[in-house]
Amino acid sequence: MKAVALTHYLPIEDPNAFFDTELEKPTPSGHDILVSVKAVAVNPVDTKVRAPKDKIEETPRVIGYDASGIVESIGEDVSLFKVGDEVYYAGDITRSGTNAEFQLVDERIVGHKPKSLSHAQSAALPLTTITAYEAFFDRLGIDINGANKGESILIIGAGGGVGSIGIQLAKRAGLSVIATASRPETTNWVKELGADHVVNHREDMVEQVRTLGMNHVDHIAIFNDMRHWETAVELIRPQGGIVTIDDTDLPMPMAGMKVKAASLHWEFMFARAMHNTPDMIEQHKLLSYVAKEIDAGHIRTTVSDILSPINAENIRKSHALIEAGNVKGKIVLEGF
């Protein structure tokens, strides 16, 4: 099978950062399904996994954590899918990734693809959808059915992949969404997705939010980086919750959280698969839920650019765009 792989962890400007190769087509067993990959998306986590380091892989490593495709064959314990089903998923960071013609993935973290979307449109969704869904409904405890209707949520980094789907999920739950964006194109983008208010995260967000008439917000999601930690602590309401997906390499003073009895939650969408948790199947359920919401016209795909084919050149191009920090929504590649 065709695949895009790496052996050395190099700067993306290096033409050897990725290379096209041929690998053996895998065979499913147990709960695994073998998917014929039709489209993939690129995420910031891809660039973090590929980031320069001294490690050298003995055999070509395939990364990639978003795909849409068709079930080619199934393991003996599979019960959720059959051959020919169209699926979408983010996969498991501990296993071989999506940037290959065929991939093994556990059925319990796979959803039925939205019927109304193409494979390219669907591939933009899984990782960011799982991340935003788990951040809001599993970590912050927001009720998906609207019991928290009217409460406010500040989404920092709303124009990116996670924020783009997060805005829509928050609106479906009845929340008032304050989205951050810093460029005209991302400001327009988050408004199109349903944000009620937009503030600029390159300026004083505390002042901007309070100009809206809000002294505090009920929930905060940090979907870009922890430079905005102290702003989040200042704005979160007493006994409110902050969820973040970013690394922990910047200071996170906790005194302001303590005196507010506020909570901090970490979201890492690979945790269920990585640790084989008893509730792994929740990712299958949430992906299927979102697919139905999309087919009902309540949520839209977040794809912004589609490149073809899936090869080393286009993977390198996608990584470079993400590292430059100028992407709105998701970059998708389709077709081998």
VMD Tcl script that draws the C-alpha trace (Angstrom):
set ca {
  {0.00 0.00 0.00}
  {1.07 3.61 -0.54}
  {1.98 5.59 2.54}
  {3.62 8.85 3.65}
  {6.19 8.19 6.35}
  {9.20 9.50 8.25}
  {12.32 8.02 9.83}
  {13.98 11.24 11.02}
  {12.29 14.07 12.93}
  {13.22 17.12 10.88}
  {12.20 20.76 10.37}
  {9.33 20.91 7.90}
  {11.48 22.94 5.48}
  {13.66 19.84 5.04}
  {12.53 17.91 1.93}
  {13.22 14.67 3.84}
  {10.77 15.49 6.64}
  {8.34 13.07 4.94}
  {8.74 10.65 2.07}
  {6.45 8.53 -0.10}
  {6.84 4.78 0.38}
  {5.19 1.37 -0.02}
  {4.29 -0.65 3.07}
  {2.64 -4.02 3.65}
  {-1.15 -3.92 3.82}
  {-2.24 -4.94 7.35}
  {-4.82 -7.57 8.32}
  {-7.48 -6.93 11.00}
  {-8.18 -9.11 14.04}
  {-10.17 -8.71 17.24}
  {-12.03 -5.38 17.39}
  {-9.98 -3.88 14.56}
  {-11.41 -2.84 11.21}
  {-9.25 -2.27 8.13}
  {-10.19 1.03 6.49}
  {-9.49 2.01 2.91}
  {-8.51 5.63 3.53}
  {-10.05 8.17 1.13}
  {-9.18 11.46 2.85}
  {-7.13 12.67 5.82}
  {-6.77 15.93 7.73}
  {-3.75 17.52 9.38}
  {-3.79 18.80 12.97}
  {-1.39 20.66 15.27}
  {-0.73 17.34 17.03}
  {0.79 16.05 13.77}
  {3.36 18.85 13.84}
  {4.13 18.17 17.51}
  {4.70 14.47 16.85}
  {6.96 15.32 13.90}
  {8.83 18.13 15.69}
  {12.64 17.92 15.39}
  {14.33 15.54 17.84}
  {17.34 13.20 17.80}
  {15.28 10.01 17.62}
  {15.57 7.89 14.45}
  {12.95 5.27 13.51}
  {14.30 1.87 12.49}
  {11.33 1.35 10.18}
  {9.22 4.01 8.44}
  {6.68 5.58 10.80}
  {3.27 6.68 9.55}
  {1.54 9.46 11.50}
  {-1.80 11.24 10.95}
  {-4.89 11.44 13.17}
  {-7.96 12.12 11.06}
  {-9.47 10.02 8.29}
  {-12.58 9.15 6.35}
  {-12.85 5.97 4.34}
  {-14.56 2.65 3.66}
  {-14.37 -0.56 5.72}
  {-12.30 -3.05 3.69}
  {-12.33 -5.99 6.12}
  {-13.07 -6.66 9.81}
  {-11.68 -8.59 12.77}
  {-13.53 -11.54 14.29}
  {-14.88 -9.53 17.26}
  {-16.22 -6.56 15.27}
  {-19.95 -5.90 15.76}
  {-20.43 -2.20 14.97}
  {-19.46 -2.20 11.28}
  {-19.55 -4.35 8.19}
  {-17.50 -4.37 5.00}
  {-18.48 -1.44 2.78}
  {-19.53 0.91 5.60}
  {-18.34 4.51 5.28}
  {-16.58 5.65 8.45}
  {-14.65 8.53 9.99}
  {-12.31 8.55 12.97}
  {-9.21 10.07 14.60}
  {-7.47 6.84 15.56}
  {-4.95 6.07 18.28}
  {-1.69 8.00 18.74}
  {0.08 4.81 19.90}
  {-0.56 3.03 16.57}
  {0.28 3.59 12.92}
  {-1.49 6.69 11.60}
  {-3.90 7.69 8.86}
  {-1.44 8.78 6.15}
  {-1.61 5.44 4.34}
  {-3.93 3.74 1.85}
  {-5.13 1.29 4.51}
  {-5.23 1.55 8.30}
  {-6.18 -0.65 11.23}
  {-8.35 1.05 13.85}
  {-10.39 -0.20 16.81}
  {-14.10 -0.09 15.95}
  {-14.93 1.45 19.34}
  {-13.33 4.79 18.39}
  {-14.87 4.94 14.89}
  {-18.13 6.54 13.79}
  {-20.39 6.14 10.77}
  {-19.49 8.94 8.35}
  {-22.05 11.71 7.84}
  {-24.12 10.66 4.82}
  {-24.43 14.23 3.57}
  {-20.69 14.90 3.43}
  {-17.92 13.78 1.12}
  {-14.94 11.89 2.50}
  {-12.86 15.09 2.35}
  {-15.48 17.06 4.27}
  {-15.80 14.27 6.84}
  {-12.06 13.85 7.36}
  {-11.88 17.41 8.73}
  {-13.98 16.50 11.75}
  {-13.05 13.52 13.97}
  {-10.11 14.67 16.13}
  {-11.42 18.16 16.68}
  {-14.98 16.94 17.20}
  {-13.92 14.41 19.83}
  {-11.74 17.02 21.53}
  {-14.43 19.72 21.70}
  {-17.20 17.28 22.63}
  {-15.20 15.69 25.45}
  {-13.95 19.12 26.62}
  {-17.47 20.51 26.99}
  {-19.64 17.55 27.90}
  {-17.26 15.12 29.63}
  {-14.76 17.47 31.28}
  {-16.74 20.67 32.03}
  {-19.95 18.74 32.64}
  {-22.09 20.92 30.36}
  {-25.38 19.22 29.51}
  {-25.60 18.39 25.82}
  {-29.40 18.55 25.93}
  {-29.61 22.18 27.02}
  {-29.86 22.16 30.81}
  {-27.16 24.88 30.85}
  {-28.98 27.00 28.26}
  {-28.10 30.69 28.53}
  {-24.79 30.17 30.30}
  {-21.69 31.74 28.74}
  {-18.56 30.10 27.37}
  {-15.37 31.81 26.25}
  {-13.58 29.83 23.53}
  {-9.98 31.03 23.24}
  {-8.56 30.13 19.83}
  {-12.00 29.72 18.31}
  {-10.90 30.01 14.68}
  {-8.84 26.82 14.67}
  {-10.02 23.28 14.09}
  {-11.18 22.51 17.64}
  {-12.72 25.93 18.13}
  {-14.59 25.74 14.82}
  {-16.52 22.65 15.82}
  {-16.61 23.76 19.47}
  {-18.59 26.90 18.62}
  {-21.24 24.78 16.93}
  {-21.45 22.19 19.71}
  {-21.73 24.93 22.34}
  {-24.53 26.64 20.41}
  {-26.39 23.32 20.07}
  {-26.21 23.01 23.87}
  {-27.78 26.46 24.24}
  {-24.72 28.39 25.41}
  {-23.88 32.00 24.65}
  {-20.52 31.82 22.84}
  {-17.76 34.40 23.12}
  {-15.17 33.46 20.51}
  {-11.66 34.85 20.16}
  {-10.09 35.67 16.81}
  {-7.39 38.11 15.75}
  {-7.62 38.40 11.95}
  {-10.49 39.62 9.74}
  {-10.82 36.23 8.04}
  {-10.99 34.30 11.31}
  {-13.36 36.87 12.83}
  {-15.73 36.37 9.91}
  {-15.25 32.59 10.14}
  {-16.28 32.33 13.81}
  {-19.28 34.58 13.20}
  {-20.39 32.32 10.34}
  {-20.16 29.34 12.69}
  {-22.50 31.00 15.19}
  {-20.42 32.93 17.73}
  {-22.53 35.49 19.61}
  {-19.58 37.76 20.38}
  {-15.99 38.02 19.11}
  {-13.01 39.38 21.06}
  {-9.41 39.75 19.95}
  {-6.99 37.49 21.86}
  {-4.07 39.75 20.89}
  {-5.60 42.58 22.91}
  {-6.91 42.88 26.50}
  {-9.58 40.18 26.65}
  {-10.65 40.97 30.18}
  {-11.55 44.51 29.17}
  {-13.29 43.34 25.99}
  {-15.42 40.74 27.77}
  {-16.41 43.19 30.49}
  {-17.33 45.74 27.83}
  {-19.90 43.14 26.74}
  {-21.45 43.47 30.19}
  {-20.02 40.27 31.65}
  {-17.91 40.44 34.78}
  {-17.26 36.70 34.58}
  {-18.05 33.83 32.21}
  {-19.43 30.47 33.25}
  {-17.07 28.23 31.26}
  {-13.75 28.75 29.47}
  {-12.05 26.56 26.85}
  {-8.43 27.28 25.96}
  {-7.96 25.83 22.49}
  {-4.75 27.56 21.45}
  {-2.02 27.99 24.10}
  {-1.48 28.78 27.75}
  {-0.31 32.36 27.24}
  {-3.89 33.29 28.11}
  {-3.98 31.37 31.40}
  {-4.07 34.39 33.73}
  {-6.77 36.02 31.59}
  {-8.84 32.85 31.89}
  {-8.39 32.74 35.67}
  {-9.48 36.37 35.95}
  {-12.59 35.84 33.82}
  {-13.87 32.49 35.09}
  {-16.77 32.80 37.52}
  {-16.42 31.51 41.08}
  {-16.95 27.73 41.01}
  {-16.68 27.75 37.21}
  {-14.50 25.50 35.10}
  {-11.63 25.92 32.63}
  {-10.69 23.20 30.16}
  {-7.49 23.23 28.13}
  {-5.81 21.04 25.54}
  {-2.40 22.70 25.46}
  {1.01 21.67 26.76}
  {2.12 22.50 30.28}
  {5.42 24.25 29.57}
  {4.21 27.74 30.57}
  {3.55 28.87 34.17}
  {0.04 28.21 35.47}
  {-0.28 29.98 38.86}
  {-3.16 28.46 40.80}
  {-3.84 31.00 43.57}
  {-6.63 32.70 41.61}
  {-8.26 29.33 40.97}
  {-8.13 28.36 44.62}
  {-9.87 31.47 45.95}
  {-12.63 31.02 43.36}
  {-12.95 27.28 44.03}
  {-12.72 26.99 40.25}
  {-11.82 23.76 38.48}
  {-9.22 22.95 35.82}
  {-9.76 20.10 33.37}
  {-7.39 18.57 30.86}
  {-8.71 17.20 27.59}
  {-6.63 14.68 25.63}
  {-8.77 12.90 23.09}
  {-6.33 9.99 22.70}
  {-6.59 9.08 26.40}
  {-9.40 6.55 25.99}
  {-7.67 4.56 23.26}
  {-4.16 4.97 24.72}
  {-5.24 3.53 28.07}
  {-7.90 1.14 26.72}
  {-10.46 2.63 29.11}
  {-13.72 0.75 29.75}
  {-15.67 3.59 28.08}
  {-13.73 3.65 24.78}
  {-17.00 3.13 22.93}
  {-18.10 6.64 23.95}
  {-16.03 7.97 21.06}
  {-17.99 5.79 18.64}
  {-21.21 7.14 20.14}
  {-20.21 10.80 20.00}
  {-18.95 10.57 16.41}
  {-22.22 8.94 15.40}
  {-24.19 11.64 17.27}
  {-22.33 14.43 15.45}
  {-22.81 12.69 12.09}
  {-26.58 12.73 12.67}
  {-26.43 16.41 13.69}
  {-24.57 17.18 10.47}
  {-27.03 15.23 8.33}
  {-29.86 17.11 10.04}
  {-28.24 20.42 9.05}
  {-27.44 21.51 12.60}
  {-23.62 21.36 12.31}
  {-21.36 22.02 9.32}
  {-17.95 20.70 8.36}
  {-14.93 22.81 9.27}
  {-12.77 22.11 6.22}
  {-11.13 25.22 4.79}
  {-8.61 23.84 2.25}
  {-8.46 20.56 0.28}
  {-5.21 19.35 -1.30}
  {-4.76 16.34 -3.57}
  {-3.24 13.79 -3.63}
  {-2.18 12.44 -0.24}
  {1.59 12.49 -0.67}
  {4.74 13.69 1.08}
  {4.79 17.02 -0.73}
  {1.26 17.95 0.33}
  {1.75 16.65 3.87}
  {4.82 18.88 4.20}
  {2.87 21.82 2.80}
  {0.07 21.26 5.33}
  {2.48 21.05 8.27}
  {4.15 24.28 7.17}
  {0.81 26.09 7.03}
  {-0.15 24.92 10.52}
  {3.24 25.84 11.98}
  {2.89 29.33 10.48}
  {-0.29 29.76 12.55}
  {-2.42 31.10 9.72}
  {-4.94 28.29 9.29}
  {-8.67 28.63 9.88}
  {-10.68 25.46 10.20}
  {-8.99 22.33 8.82}
  {-6.65 21.36 5.99}
  {-7.67 18.13 4.26}
  {-5.89 15.91 1.73}
  {-7.76 13.41 -0.43}
  {-6.92 10.56 -2.77}
  {-3.78 8.49 -3.23}
}
mol new
graphics top color blue
foreach p $ca { graphics top sphere $p radius 0.5 }
foreach p [lrange $ca 0 end-1] q [lrange $ca 1 end] { graphics top cylinder $p $q radius 0.2 }
display resetview
